[in-house]
Amino acid sequence: MREATENLDESYRVDRHAQALEAIEAKDVTALKAAITADIEDGAGHLGRKRFLDVESRQLAAQK
């Protein structure tokens, strides 16, 4: 969970929760699905990038 919430300002430039709330208020199921999907993809992408950079950094340090 800590990894998911680090550096939120750079990984969550679009407020997907606000999009989801707007979709709920509008009773727009399609928009709600899109907002939830995008939120999950944003989070997974953030964690994937962080993991990649961590592994890459360790590999470069081990080569020195």
RANORQUI-V682528 format. One record per helix or strand of 3 or more residues. SS is the DSSP state (hx for helix, st for strand). FROM is the first residue (numbers start at 1). TO is the last residue. If there is no record, write none. Layout:
# RANORQUI-V682528
((SS,FROM,TO) (SS,FROM,TO))
This chain:
# RANORQUI-V682528
((hx,2,5) (hx,8,11) (hx,16,25) (hx,29,63))
